[in-house]
C-alpha cells in the first residue's frame, strides 16, 4: 500500500510514540494519563482503554522530540493537533460536547505551561467542519513539500497518489477561503489570511505536483461532481442556512411563532408548512439582527420560499396572498431585522430561469474557477454537474434579450453577470460528462424527495413562545422614540416572576452542565488542586450546550422546478450565543 509522508507520521501516532519520558517539572505520567482518561471516557464517551496512554506518549514526543526525529518542533505539534482532532471526530460518542469543547478539555489537561516547547491547542475556535478542511490542506501541503525535496526520487505510485489528492485539497482551500472571508478573526483564519498569498507552507494554495509521472493523472482524474455543487456560494451562504438549526430564534423582538403559524395554516394543503415558515422567519430575523447575513439573503430567501411553496398552497391561494399575510404578521418588527417578501415578477423571464441566474450571479467565480483550475479545456464532470451548467447557459440565453440593455427593467440581479461575460449574447460553460460506467463508479445517487425530512424537523407543532412584554411594547408603540422602555418596572416584575417559575429540572440541568464544563476546563495537577478548581467553577452554559448535531437538510435547486437537498450537521439548540457552532458540515446533495 502506497503511503504519503503525512500518512507515515500519523501511523506512528496511531501506535503511540514509545520511549519518551516526561522531564522534570512536566508532571507524573500516571496522573496526566488518569485525568486524560477521565476526559476521554466520561466526557467524550470514547471507549478505547489504550487511547489515554497513546495521547500522553504522543504529547511527550511532540514536546520533546527524539534522537532520530526528522520533524521540526512546529511540525510535531501540528501533527499531534491534527491526529488528536481526527481521533475525536471519529471516536467521540457524546453529542452534548462539540468538537471545539472536547479539544479544549483535552488540551487543558496537558501541563503544557511546564514544557519548554509545549504544544498548545493550535486553533481553539474552530468547528469540526472547518477542522476537517484545514487538515486536508495541511496534509497536502506537507506532502507536497516533502516530495518536492525528493524531486528525482519520487516514485510513480507516490506521485500519482499525491495528484489524486489535489482536487480535494483545492476544494478544501476554497471552502476555507469562504469561511475566513466571513470570520477573519477566527484563530485559524487570522493566520490563513495573513499568509494566504505565500507560495508554499501550511496555508498555501495547493499546486500541481512537479512529478512528471503524475501530470497525466491530474488531467484524467479531475472530476467536477456533486461535491463541487455543494460548495457553491449560493448554497453555503444562503440555501444551507435556511434549513439548519431551525429552532434558532435569538432575537430581541419577534412575534409569537405559534401565532404566526396559526395565521398562515389556512393557506396550505399541509399545515406543517406554516410551522416551518414561522421558524424560518424568526431565524432570518435573528441572523439579520446579529449581522450574520449579507444584503442578498432576503432575495435568496424570497426565491427559495416561492420555489418550495408554490405548489404547496391551497387551490385558491396565490403566492402573493401568502406574502401579504407574512408581511402583515411581521409589520411591527424593525425593517432592518426582517425580510420584506414580494411576489417575484416573472413577466419577461420565467421564474425558474430567474432563480438559476440569480444563483449564478454569486456562483460565477467559483464555477469558472472549477472549470479552468486544472488546465484542462474541458474537465470531466458528473451528470448532475453537467445538467447544472446547461441550466445556467439556458437561463442566460433566456434573460439576455430582455435584460442586457441598460434601460431594461426587472433585471438588476442579472446585469452584473452579463458584464462579467463581456456582455456577449451567449455563455459558454462546458465539461465532459462521464461515461455511464464512470458515472456508476462515482456512486452519485438519484435525487430523493427530502422535503419530507425538512418538514419532520421544522414542521412540527410550535411550543408556546409568546413574545416578551418588551417586544409587545415595541410592536404596539409603547416604547419611546429613543428606544427607552416606558414600562420598565412591569417588565422587571415579569422577568423575575418568570425566573422564579423556572422548573427545578432546568435549573439542575444548568448547574450540571456548568459544573461538568468547569471540571473539564480545569483538569490537571493533584487531587487537592482539582478540588480547589471544582469549588470555583465558571459557568460555561453556552459552550456546554454546543454540539455537532446530526441530519439537517438544505434545499438547493439548480434547474427548472427540481429541488435539491443538502444534509448537514448543525447544533440542535435554540437561542444559544455561540455562533461558532453554526459552521457547517458534512453535506450530501440530493434532488427532490
N, C-alpha and C positions, 0 to 999 in steps of 0.2 A: 504493500500500500504506500503510495506517494504521500509524503508529509511536507508541508511548507514549514519554514523556520519557526513561525509562531506556534504551529501545532506541536512541534517538538518541545517547546518550552512548556506549553500547557500540559503536555503528557507528564512531564516531571512534576508539575504542581499537583496533578491528579493523584500521583503516587505519594506525594509528600516528600519534600526535600529532607533527606536524613543527614544526621551527623552535625547539625547546627546546635550550638549550646548558647543559651541565654547568658549574656555577660553580666558582670556585677552591676547591680542597680537596675537591671531590666526585669526584675520580678522573678518569682518562683514559677517554674513551668506548670507544676500541678495546680497552682492557684489560678493562673491565667487560663489553663485548659478547662478547669472546673467551671469557671464563670462563663467561658465561651460556650461550653456545652449547655449550660442553663439557657442562654440566649437562643442557641440553635434549636434545641429540643422543645423548650417550653414556649418561646415566643414565636419562632418561625415554623415550629412543627416539622422539623426536618429529622426524620427517623434514620439517621446514619450515625452509629456509635463511634465510628472512626474519624468523622469529619472534624471534630474539635481538635483532635491531635494533629491532623494534617494541616489545619489552618494555623496552628501555633508553629509547626515546623516551617511552613512556607513563610510565615511572617518573620520568623527568626532569620531565615535565609535572605528574604528581601531586604531586611535592615542591615544584616552583617555581611552578606556575600559568602563566597567560598574561595578556596585556593585556586580552583580550576575554572573560575567563573568567566564567562565571555560576555556577560551583560553588564551594562553600566548601572550605577546606583539608581538612576531615574527609571531605567528600563525594568529593573527588578520590581520596583514599586508599582509601575504601570501594569506589569503582568499579574502581580498579586491582586490589584484592584479589579482587573477585567476577569481574572479567573474566579475570584470570590463573587463578583456580581453575577456571573454566569451560573454559578452554583445556586445562588439564591433564587434566581429566576426559575431554574429547572426543578429545584427541590422544595422550595417554600410552600407549605400547605395552608398556612394561616392567612386568609384573605383580609383579616382585620388589620394587618400591618402591611403597609405599602413597601415597595422595593426601597424607596428612599429611607423610610424609618428603619427597616431591617439593616441596611448598610450602616446607618448611623449607630445603631445599637451595638453592632459587632465592632466597628472601629473605636467606639468609645470605650470598649473593654480592653483594647490594646494599650499597654503602658508606653505609648509612643513618645510621650514627653521625656521619658528617661533614656530613650535611644539617641545616640549621637546623630544617626542618619535615619530617624524613624519615618516609616511610611504612613502617611495620613490618608484619610478619605479624600481622594483627589477632587471629586466633583460632587459635593454633598446635596446639591439642589436639583438633581436630575431624576426624571421619571424612568420607569422600566423601559418604555418605548425608546426614549432618547438614548438610554444606555446601550440598548441593542444596536442602534445605528452607529454610535461612536465606537463601539467595539469592532464592528465590521471595518470602519475606516482605519482605526488604529492597527488592526491586524494586517490589512492590505499594505499600508504604508511601511510597516515594519518589514514585511516580506519583500516588498519592492526594494527597500534599502539593502537588505542582506543579499538578495540575488543580484543586485546591481554590482556589488562588490565582487561577486563570483563570475563576473562577465563571461569569461571564456569557459568557465567550468559549470555552467548552468545546463543540466541535462534536459532533454526534450520533455520528459514527463513532468518535471517540476515547473518548467516554463509554461507548459500547457495548463497546469493546474492554476498557476497564478493568473494566466489570461482568462480562465473561466471565472475568476473572482472579480474581474474588472467591472462587469455590469452591476453586480450587487454593491460594490464599493462606490461606484459613481452614483447610483441611486441613493445610497445612504448619505453621501456628501450633499446631494441636492436637498434631501429631507432635512438634514442638519442645518443647511443654509436657511431654509424656510423657517425653522424653529427659532434660530438665532436672530433672524431679522425681526421676529415678534418679541423675543425675550433677550435683548442684548446684555442684560445684567446677570443672566444665568451664570453660575460658576464656571461651566464649561464654555458657554458662548463667549464670555469675555476673552478667553484665550483664543478661541477659534476665530473670532472676528479680527483680533489683533494680528494673527499670523496667517490669515486666510490666503493672502497673496504669495506666501512662500512657495518656492518650487518644490522643496522636499521637507519632510518632517511629519510629525503626528497629525497635523491639521491640513496638510497639502491636498489639493485636488488629485484624485487617482489618475495615473497616467499609464499609457500602454507600456508593457514590458519591452525592453530592448532586445530580449532574446529573439533572435531571428526565427527560431523554430516555432515561436508562439504567435507570430504575426497573422498567419493564415487562420489560426484558431480563433483569434479575436474577431476577425471578419465573419467567420461562418457560425460562431456560437452566439453572437448577439441576437437576441430576440426581444422585440417590444411586445409586452404581454399585458395581461390584466393588472399585474403589479404596477406597471407604469401608469395605467389609468387611475389607479388608487392614489397615486402621488400628485395628481394634478391639483393645482391651487383651488379650482372650483370645488373640489371635494374637501381638501384639507382645511381650507379657510371657511367654508360655508356649509355644504351639504352634510358633512360628517357631524358638525356641531349641532345640527337641528335634531339629531336623534340620539345623542349621547347625553347621559346624566339628566334624564328628563324631569327628575324631581327637583332640580336646582332652581331655586326661586328666591334668591337672597337680594331682595330689593327693599328700599326704604318705604316705598309706597306702591302697592299693587292691589287691585280689587280682589275679592274672593274668587279663586279659580273655580270653585264649585258653582258659584252663582253664574259665572260666565258660561260654563259648560251647560248649565240648565237653560240658559237663554238661547244657546246655539243648537240644542238637540233636535229641535223641530225641523231643522234644515237638512238632516242627514237620514239616509236609509239605516245606517248603523250608528247608534248614539255614541259608541266608543270614540268616534272621530271628534266629537265635541269635547270629550275629556282630553284627548290628545292635543287638540288645538289650545285649550286653556293652559295646559302645562307648557306648551311651546311659547305661547305669548308671554308668560311670566319669565321663562328662561331668557328669551330675547331681550326683554326689558332689563333683566339683571345684567346681561352682557353689556348692553349699551350704557347702563348706569355706571358700571365698573370701568368703562373704557376698554373693554376686552374685544371690541368689534370695530371694524372699519366702516367707512361710509357706504360700502356696497352690500353690506349684509342684509339690509332691508329689501333691496332689489332682488337679491337671490332668494330671500325668504318668500317674497311675493310670488315669484315664478314657481318656486318649489311647491308652495301651497296649492296654487292653481293646477299644477301638474298632477299632484296626487289626489286632489279632491274633486276635480271637475266631473268625474263620473261616479262620485260617491254621494252626490246631493239628491234630495228628493226631486221627483219629476217636475214640480212647479217652482223649484228654486234655482236661480242662476248664481254664478259665482259673484256677480256684482251685488246681489242681495245679501249673500253671506259676508262680503267685505263691508258693506254698510253696517251690518249688525255688529261685526267685530269692532269697527272703528267707534261705534256708539258706546260699546262697553268700556273702551279704553279712553274715552273722551276726557276724563278727569286727570289723566297722567300727563306729566310734563312732556312736551313734544320731543325733546332730546332723548327721552327714555322709552320710546315706543316706535314701532314701525307703522306709518300711515299706509295702509294697504290700498291697492287700486285694482280695478278690473283691467287687465292689460289689453291695450289697443292692438288688435291684430288685423286692421283694415288692409294694410299694404303687405304684410308678411305673416304667414301662418304662425300660430303660437309655438309649435314645436321647432320651427326654424329659428325663431327669435331666441328661444331658450338655448339651443345649441350654439348659436353665435355669441350670445351673452357669455356662455361658459368659455368659448374660445378667446374672448376678449381678455380673460385673465389667465388662460392656459397657453397663450400664444408662445411665450418664451420657452416654457418647459417642453412643449411638443416639438418645436423646431430644434431645440437642443437635443432631444431624444433622437430625432431623425438624422442629425448631422454629426453627433458627437464621435461616432466610431469610424468616421472616414469612409463609410460605405454610402454610395449614392442612393441605395435603396435597401435599407436593413430589413431583415426578415421580421415578421410580426404575426401574432395570433389573429384569428378571425375576428375576435372582439375588437382588437386594436384597429384592425383594418376597417371594420364597419364604422367605428367611431370617426376615423379620418374621413371616410366617404360622407358621413353625415355632415361634417363641418364644411366640406367642399360644396355639397348640395345647398346648405344653408347660405353660404357665402354667395353662391350664384343667384339664389332666390332674392337675396337682400340687396345685391349690388345695384340693380337697375333703379329701384325706388329710393335708394338711400345714399348713393355715392356723391350726389351733388350737395354743395354747401347749404343750399336752400331747402333740402329735404327735411321733412318733419317726422317726428316719432322714430328717429334713427340715431339718437345721440349715443346709445350704447355700442354702436357698430362702426361709427366713422373712424375711430382710432384703429380698428382692425384694417380697414381699407388703407389708411395712411401707412401702416406698417408693411403692407403688401404693395407699396408704391402706387396705390390707387388703381391697380390693374383690375380688369374685369373678371379675371379667373384666378383661382387659388390652387396651387399645386402642393399636395401633401401625399407622398407616396411611400409605401412599404410593400415588401413582397410577402404575400400570405404564405403561411406554412402549408406543406402538403398534408393530406389527410392523415398520413402516418405520423408525421411530426406533430400535428395538432393533437392526435390521440395520445402521443407520448407526453405531451405537455401537461395533460390532465386537467385542463380548464373545463369545469362543469357548465352545463347549460344553466342559464339564469333561473332562479326559483322565485316564486311569488312570496316574498318575505315581508310583505306589508302586514300580514297576519302577525308576524313576530313583533313588529313595531307596535301594533295595537295591543299585544299582550303585555308590553312593558309600559306603554303610555296611555292606553285606552281604558284602564281600569277606573273604578269609581274613585272620585277625589275625596279626600278626608275634609272635614270641616276646617276651613282656614280663613275665617273672616278677617278682613283687613284690619290693621291696627287702628286704634282710636285716632292716632295722629294722622294716619292716612285718610280716615274718614273726614277729619277736619280739613285736610288739604284739598280733597276732591270736592268738598262741599263749600269751599271758600272760607273755612274757619281759621285760616292762617293769615297772618298779616303779610303785606307785600314784601316786607323784609325777610320773610321766612320764619319769624318768631311765632311760636305757638301761643295762642292767647288762652289756652286752657291747659296749662302745664300741670296744675295741681291734680285735676281729674285723671290725667294720663298717668302721672306717677302713682296715683292710687290704684289705677287699673293694673299697671305693671307689677307693683308689689303684691297686689291681690293674686295675680297670675302666678307669681313665683311661689307664694305660699301654697297654692293649689297644685304645684307640680307633683305628680305621683312619686312615691318613695322609690320605686324601682328605677326611675330615670335618674334620680339623684345618686343612687348607688352605682348605676352604670357609669355616670360621670366620674365619681370618685375612684371606681375601679380602674377605669382607663387611665386616669391621671396618675394613680399610684404606680400602675404597671409601667407606664411610659417613663415615669421618673426612675424606676428601678433600672430599666434598660439603658437609659441615658446616663446613669451614674455608676455603672459597674466598675469593678477593678479594685485592687488593694485588699486589705484584710477584712475580716468579718466586722471588726469594730468600725472601720471606715464605712462599710456598707450600711451598717445600722444608722450611722450619723446621716448619711445621704438620704436614706429612706425617710428619716424624720423630717427632712426639708425638701420634700418633693415639689417640683414645679408642675404647674398644670399645662399639659400638652394636649388639650382636648381636641383641637383641630387636627393635629398630627395623628393622634391615635385613632381617630375615626377615618383617616385616609386609607383607602385600599385600592387595589388594582381592578377589582370587579371582573365581571365576565359578560359576554354575549350581548352586545349592543349593536343594533343595526343602523346603517345610514343609507338613506335612499339617495341614489345618484343616477339621474337619467342622462344618457348621452345622445340618444337618437329618437326621433318621432315620438310615439306615445309609450315607448318602452321605459320602464323604471329600473333603477339599479340600486342594490342594497350593499352597503359596506358594513361588515361586522367588526366591532372592536370592543375594547375592554376598559370602559371608564369607571371611575369610582361611583359607588352606589350610595349617594348621600344627597341631602338637600340643605343648601344654605351654608355649607362649611366654608371657612375662609381661606382654605389653602388652594390657591389657583394652580399651583404646580401639579396637583393631582389630575388636572384636566388635560394633560398631554396625551397624545394618543397613538394609537396602539395597534395591535395586530389586526390587519384588515383583510377581509375577503370580499371579492367583487362578484355580485350576482345580479341578474336581471329578473324582474318580475315577469 
